[in-house]
Amino acid sequence: MKLISQLLLVVAVLLALSTYAQNKTVYSDCSSRLENDVLTLENSRISPTYQWNGGNIITHSLTDKAKDKV
């Protein structure tokens, strides 16, 4: 469980940094969670979800919050 927590922290940091590097904008509302083998990473603009699959993530959906589209 500790490994999963560390992985989620790393993913959240990378998501925040990649957003900053691409848009020169920092979103302070980034979050990540792993519930029932579904990994969700989100900020104010997007929310991708992945099937955890033992750490080999599989894309499940990508929600564009700005346009309210999945």
N, C-alpha and C positions, 0 to 999 in steps of 0.2 A: 504494500500500500504506500510505503514511503517513496518508492520509485515512481509510482503513478503521480503522487503529489509533486515530486520534483519535475517530472516531465510536463505536467500542466503548467507549472510556474515558468519553465523555459519556453513553452509554446506561447504563453501569454506575453512574455517579454519580447519574443521574436515578432509576434503579431504587432505589438505596439511600436517596435523599432522599425519594422518594414513600412508601416503606415507613415511614420515620421519621415523616413528616408525618401519615400515616393512623393508625398504631398507637402512636406515641410509643415505639417499640421500634427499636433499631438492630441489624441483623444484620451481623456482621462477616465473614460467609462468602459474600458476593456475588461472582459471577464472570460473565464473558462470554467467548465464544469464537466465532470464525468458521472453520469447517472445511468444505471442499467445498461452498461456497455455502449452508451451514446455520448460522444465527446462533442461539446458545443463551445465554440469560440465566438465571441461577439463584441461589437462596439456599437456606436450610435448609427452606423451606416450599413453594416452587413452582419449576418449571423450564419456561418457555415456549421453544419452538423455532420459528424462522421460516425460510422459504425466502428467501435473500438477494435474488435477482432484480434484480441490479444496483443495490441500494440501496433498491428499492421492496419492502419486506418483505411477505411473505404468511404468515399464521399457519399453522403446520404442526401443532403439538400443544401442549397445556398439561398438565403433570403436577402433580398435587397430592401432594406428598411426604408430608404429614401423614396423608392417607387412602390413600396408595398407589394413586391412580387417575389414569388418563390421560384 
